[in-house]
Every structure is written in C-alpha cells, then in structure tokens.
Amino acid sequence: MSNEPMNNEKLRQIPSVDRLLGEEGVQALDTAYGHQQTVNALRETLDAVRDEVRAGADVPDVTALIARAKARLQAHLAPTLRPVINATGVIIHTNLGRAPLSVATRTAMDAVSRGYSTLEYDLQAGQRGHRTLHAEKLLCELTGAEAALVVNNNAGAVLLALTGLAQGRGVVISRGQLVEIGGGFRVPEVMAQSGARLIEVGTTNRTHLRDYAMALETNEDTALILRAHHSNFRVVGFTAEPGLDELVALGAEHGLPVMDDLGSGALLDTAQYGLAHEPMVQESITAGAAVVCFSGDKLLGGPQAGIIVGQATHVEPLKRHPLARALRADKLCLAGLQATLLHYLKGEATEHIPVWQMISRPLAEIGKRARRWQRTLRRDGVLMEIVDGRSTVGGGSLPGETLPTKLVALSVAHPDQVAAQLRASEPPVITRIVEDRLVLDPRTVLAEEEPELLRAVADTLRPKDLAS
C-alpha cells in the first residue's frame, strides 16, 4: 500500500517560511545574519525536510527547524580564515600564517586601520607624500643599507629586483641555488617571468668562483650576479660554493652588482640560541651586496612583506618601476613592519617578538610550563606524560636544525581521531603525532592561548563520568 497520502499529510504540516519568520528564534537569526541570508537558510532547510518526509521521515518541530536553519547559517557564513592554536612546535609555520605578531605590532596595525593615516601624506609640507618612506629609515639604520623598499612579499621583491635590474639581460647563478620553496616559488621561473636570462654555472653540489668568472667572460650582456639562499634544504658532503664577498669582488672587476636573495632574512644571530648560523641581512650589506631581498614574516617576525635593501644606485630606480605599484605594501603592513623593526632598534626583540621569544625560550622554562599543563589536565582526568622532543624553526629557515623541547604526550588509543577532534574545537588546536603519540609542544603556544588549549584538550579527552 502506498504511503503517499500519509506523506502528503505530513508535508502539509511543514510550516511556511513566512510563519517561521514570526518566531522569536528566527528573529534573532535575522538580526545576527541579515534578513536575506536567514530567508535563504529557512528555504533550504524546509526543502531538505520535504525530501526527508517524502522518504518517510517525520516533520521536525519548530525548534528543531530553527536549529537546523541556524546551523546552515553558521556553516555558510563562518570565516575560513580563523585563529588557531599552534601546538606543533614549528615556530614559523607557513600553513598556519608564519610569524605571530608582537603586541606593539598588532596595536600599530589596529591604530592605522581605524581611520585615516599618513600613508601617502607629508604632514610637514601639507601635500602628497610617498609610502616608500615608511620603514625605510629603520631598515637602513638596522642593516647599514643606503636605501630600502617594502613590497608585498619576498617573491615580489625578487621579481621586482630582477625585472628592474636585469630585464632582457643575463643573470649568473649557481645550479645549486636554483631552488624551489613552498607554494611553487622556483627561482628559474621567477627569473623567466622577470624577463632576465638565466645563466647557470657550476654543478648541483660544487660551484667555484672560476665558474662565475668564465660565465662573465663568455656572456657580454650580463646584468648581475645572483646568490640565492638554499632556504629549505641543505647540501652536505662534497660541496663548494664561493662566499658572497668573493662574488662581490668578482662583480666589481666586471662592473656588475651582486643581488642576494636571503629568503628568511635574520637580523639576529641564530647561533646564539643553539642553532646553525642563518645568514644575516647586515652581513650581506657589509659584504657589498648591491641589493638584498628578504621576508618580513619569517625570522624578522613581522607582517607579510618583501623587503629590498641595498645601495641607493640600485634600489631607488626600483621605487619608480611600474611593477612596484602592483607589488606595493599596504598601510597595515607598513605600520606593523615599523613597530616590529623598533623592537630590534630598542634591543628588545627576544622579549617582545613571538618568533624570537620562542627561539630563545630556555628548556627549563618549557619544562616548567609542560608540568603545569600536566597538573591542570590531570585534575580533569586526562592521562599524559612529559617526554623529550625537538622543535623546529620552519618557514624555510635553518633546514635540519632543531631546538630541544619538552612535549606533553597524551595517552590516547587513536591519535589521528583525537587530533581531528582538537582541530574541530573552538579555537582549533593543531598538534602533531610523533611515533604514534599525539603531542603538544609548549614552545609555540602563546601565553594567552594556554587556558583555551587546556580547555579544548580536557573537553576532548575528559572521561565520561567526569564530563557529567
């Protein structure tokens, strides 16, 4: 016997959109999400219910219908760019937004976002100014460069420098430096896009100064020598590579500038904190590089930016290049970069810039924090132990280098499932799995995030009898 008459009767019981709009709960949705979005969610919910009823389901009550409409609105309008807690131990985590910003940096960015600013206005002259001036004085003072320019990221900085200095001409680079970093940034492809002609010298593992000299002698239309930092990999064993000072001396003999793509671009010596020495911007300037490119949101610890510093003869023309406008930094970036640079100028980078706080954090302090987490979570019935581990810098910096840390290893039977549950918490908690164990690394968890982290872990792992 057909269920069609019964289903038709149920279908008539489904309330209309107009009726639901009069409900108090729907009026709250209207206020929170807007009228049209609320109407759309109600229609979609009712369409889904009709399909379910035709399949034999019962009609949900009004409260359930409103709840389903609310869930649709939340899923549809929820931002996809959300804050997360990084408990992975990777300090400059590219997938998680790279460098977290200092309080002063966030404050500076917030201040210029609230209204108008002097982005391109000269207060003293009372007329139009230049955004290229912002942060330039600080960058020059910190690095020893004559001029500086800020664009939107380091790939843009490299593209602009190559386009402005070498378009249609040759650029000499070692084969061992034709790198690819995350996101598909490949030096040969960027060079091709700039219009420069790639001149490869040496081999993957060994390039000598004589290789560069031979290339310069046989390629008359050469614009510059390029050195690219290996960034996210290391060549070990039977290797050779000229120093930057040697390349600069060779370039001077031929009247050619040297461009140094540092990638991460440190202003502090990483060797002070038990890591290998990361090439520093100041060192490149001192060695005589005409142009140095590096990132703002890696080891610098600031907002996303591409920074070009160097000799005024080579940097000033880049400011006027048409491509500079397409790649220019906005007011938030420039304000944040200024505030970040001031930390270095005042000698307080390790106290205020999160990346350097994490790098310089003593192991004893991390262990103390891990034990505090352990005590708190034990009260909620969560089982764990503290084990030795390693943190990494990340962000294409210091490949293979790690820092000792203390990991909080959670006692769970299915670490992948628990990791997924923590990612679904609010805010999401990102962990890692080491030797089939779910671990949390205190090094990369900001102090203000600690209560939310512990709550998320407790809510996920609290035994059922304690949860009640």
Residue pairs with C-beta under 8 A, 6 or more apart in sequence:
3 56
7 53
7 54
7 56
10 53
10 58
10 59
11 50
11 53
11 54
13 59
14 46
14 49
14 50
14 53
14 59
15 46
15 62
15 65
16 46
17 39
17 42
17 43
17 46
20 26
20 42
20 62
20 65
20 66
20 69
21 27
21 30
21 38
21 39
21 42
23 62
23 66
25 63
25 66
25 70
26 38
26 42
26 66
26 69
29 38
29 41
29 66
29 69
29 70
29 73
30 38
32 73
33 41
33 73
33 77
37 73
37 76
37 77
38 69
38 73
41 69
41 70
41 72
41 73
41 76
42 65
42 69
44 69
44 72
45 65
45 68
45 69
45 72
46 65
48 68
49 57
49 59
49 60
49 65
49 68
53 59
60 68
82 427
82 428
83 427
84 96
84 427
84 428
84 429
84 430
85 427
85 428
85 429
85 430
85 445
85 446
85 449
85 452
85 453
85 456
86 93
86 96
86 430
86 444
86 445
87 429
87 430
87 431
87 432
87 440
87 441
87 442
87 444
87 445
87 453
88 96
88 430
88 431
88 432
88 441
88 444
89 389
89 390
89 391
89 392
89 405
89 407
89 432
89 439
89 441
89 443
89 444
90 96
90 391
90 392
90 393
90 394
90 444
91 355
91 358
91 359
91 391
91 392
91 393
91 394
91 395
91 443
91 444
92 98
92 99
92 264
92 297
92 298
92 299
92 355
92 393
92 394
92 395
92 397
93 394
93 395
93 444
94 182
94 183
94 394
94 395
94 396
96 430
98 297
98 298
98 304
98 395
99 297
99 298
99 300
99 301
99 302
99 353
99 354
99 355
99 395
100 354
100 355
100 446
101 109
101 301
101 302
101 303
101 336
101 340
101 354
102 301
102 339
102 340
102 343
102 352
102 353
102 354
103 352
104 339
104 340
104 342
104 343
104 352
105 302
105 303
105 336
105 339
105 340
106 336
107 339
108 335
108 336
108 338
108 339
109 303
109 332
109 335
109 336
109 339
111 335
112 119
112 331
112 332
112 335
113 331
113 332
117 331
117 335
118 129
119 131
119 134
119 331
119 334
120 128
120 129
120 130
120 131
121 127
121 128
121 129
122 128
122 129
130 319
131 328
131 329
131 331
131 334
132 149
132 150
132 319
134 150
134 334
134 335
134 337
134 338
135 148
135 150
135 334
135 337
135 338
135 341
136 147
136 148
136 149
136 150
138 338
138 341
138 342
138 345
139 145
139 148
139 150
139 307
139 309
139 341
140 146
140 147
140 148
140 309
141 345
142 267
142 281
142 282
142 341
142 344
142 345
143 267
143 281
143 282
143 285
143 292
143 309
144 282
144 285
144 286
145 285
145 292
145 309
145 310
145 311
145 315
146 310
146 311
146 312
146 315
147 309
147 310
147 311
147 312
147 315
147 316
148 307
148 308
148 309
148 315
149 157
149 160
149 307
149 308
149 309
149 315
149 318
149 319
149 324
150 296
150 305
150 306
150 307
150 308
150 329
150 333
150 334
150 337
151 157
151 160
151 305
151 306
151 307
151 308
151 324
151 327
151 328
151 329
152 304
152 305
152 306
152 327
152 328
152 329
152 333
153 295
153 304
153 305
153 306
154 261
154 263
154 265
154 293
154 294
154 295
154 296
154 306
154 307
155 185
155 190
155 306
156 306
156 327
157 293
157 294
157 306
157 307
157 308
157 327
158 187
158 190
158 261
158 293
158 306
159 190
159 193
159 194
159 323
159 327
160 306
160 308
160 318
160 321
160 323
160 324
160 327
161 259
161 291
161 293
161 308
161 318
162 171
162 190
162 191
162 194
162 195
162 196
162 226
162 259
163 194
163 195
163 196
163 321
163 323
164 317
164 318
164 321
164 323
165 223
165 224
165 257
165 259
165 291
165 314
165 318
166 194
166 195
166 196
166 197
166 223
166 224
167 194
167 195
167 196
168 195
168 196
168 197
169 196
169 197
169 221
169 222
169 223
170 196
170 197
170 198
170 199
170 219
170 221
170 222
170 223
171 191
171 196
171 197
171 198
171 199
171 222
171 223
171 224
171 225
171 226
171 259
172 199
172 201
172 212
172 215
172 216
172 219
172 222
172 224
172 225
172 226
173 187
173 191
173 198
173 199
173 200
173 201
173 225
173 226
173 227
173 228
174 200
174 201
174 202
174 207
174 211
174 212
174 227
174 241
175 200
175 201
175 202
175 203
175 204
175 207
176 202
176 203
176 204
176 205
176 206
176 207
176 230
176 235
176 239
176 241
177 187
177 226
177 227
177 228
177 229
177 230
178 186
178 187
178 188
178 200
178 228
179 186
179 187
179 228
179 230
179 231
179 232
179 233
180 186
180 187
181 231
181 232
181 263
181 396
182 232
182 396
187 228
187 261
188 198
191 198
192 198
196 223
197 221
199 215
199 219
199 222
201 207
201 211
201 212
201 214
201 215
202 208
202 211
204 235
205 235
205 237
205 238
205 239
205 240
206 238
206 239
206 240
206 241
207 240
207 241
207 242
208 240
208 242
209 242
209 246
209 247
209 250
212 225
212 242
212 247
212 250
213 250
215 222
216 222
216 225
216 250
216 254
216 256
222 254
222 256
223 256
224 251
224 256
224 257
224 258
224 259
224 290
225 247
225 250
225 251
225 256
225 257
225 258
225 259
226 258
226 259
226 260
226 261
227 244
227 247
227 258
227 259
227 260
227 261
227 289
228 261
228 263
229 260
229 261
229 262
229 263
229 264
229 279
230 399
231 263
231 264
231 396
231 397
231 399
232 396
232 399
233 399
234 399
234 400
242 250
243 287
244 258
244 260
244 283
244 284
244 287
244 288
244 289
245 287
245 288
247 258
248 258
248 287
248 288
248 289
249 288
251 257
251 258
251 290
252 288
257 290
257 291
257 311
257 314
258 288
258 289
258 290
258 291
259 289
259 290
259 291
259 292
259 293
260 284
260 289
260 291
260 292
260 293
261 293
261 294
262 279
262 281
262 284
262 292
262 293
262 294
263 294
263 295
263 298
263 396
263 397
264 278
264 294
264 295
264 298
264 299
264 300
264 395
264 396
264 397
265 281
265 292
265 293
265 294
265 295
265 298
265 299
265 300
265 307
266 278
266 279
266 280
266 281
266 299
266 300
266 397
267 280
267 281
267 282
267 299
267 300
267 344
267 349
268 280
268 299
268 344
268 349
268 350
268 356
269 277
269 278
269 280
270 276
270 277
270 278
270 299
270 359
270 393
270 398
270 401
271 277
272 360
273 359
273 360
273 403
274 403
274 404
275 359
275 393
275 398
275 401
275 403
276 398
276 401
278 299
278 397
278 398
281 292
281 294
281 309
284 292
285 292
285 309
285 310
289 310
290 310
290 311
290 313
290 314
291 308
291 309
291 310
291 311
291 314
291 315
292 308
292 309
292 310
293 306
293 307
293 308
294 300
294 306
294 307
295 304
295 305
295 306
295 307
295 395
296 302
296 303
296 304
296 305
296 306
296 307
296 333
296 337
296 340
297 303
297 304
297 305
298 355
298 395
298 396
298 397
299 355
299 393
299 395
299 397
300 307
300 340
301 340
301 343
301 349
301 353
301 354
301 355
301 356
302 336
302 337
302 339
302 340
302 341
302 353
303 332
303 333
303 336
303 337
303 340
304 333
305 329
305 333
305 337
306 327
307 337
308 315
308 318
309 315
318 324
329 337
340 353
343 349
343 352
343 353
349 356
350 356
350 357
350 359
350 360
351 357
354 446
358 391
358 443
358 444
359 393
359 403
361 443
363 404
363 405
363 406
366 405
366 406
366 442
366 443
367 386
367 406
369 406
369 442
369 450
370 386
370 406
370 407
370 408
370 442
371 386
373 408
373 440
373 442
373 450
373 454
374 384
374 385
374 386
374 408
376 454
376 458
377 384
377 408
377 454
377 457
377 458
377 461
378 384
380 458
380 461
380 462
380 466
381 461
381 462
381 463
381 466
382 410
382 457
382 458
382 461
382 462
383 410
383 411
384 408
384 409
384 410
384 411
385 408
385 409
385 411
386 406
386 407
386 408
386 409
387 406
387 407
387 409
387 437
387 439
388 404
388 405
388 406
388 407
389 404
389 405
389 406
389 407
389 434
389 439
389 441
390 402
390 403
390 404
390 405
391 402
391 403
391 404
391 405
391 441
391 443
391 444
392 398
392 401
392 402
392 403
393 401
393 403
403 443
405 441
405 442
405 443
406 442
407 434
407 439
407 440
407 441
408 439
408 440
408 441
408 442
409 434
409 437
409 438
409 439
410 418
410 437
410 438
410 439
410 440
410 457
410 461
412 418
412 438
412 461
415 433
415 436
415 437
415 438
416 433
418 438
418 460
418 461
419 431
419 433
419 438
421 460
422 428
422 429
422 430
422 431
422 456
422 457
422 460
423 429
423 430
425 456
425 459
425 460
426 456
427 449
427 452
427 456
429 453
429 456
429 457
431 438
431 439
431 440
432 438
432 439
432 441
433 439
440 453
440 457
445 453
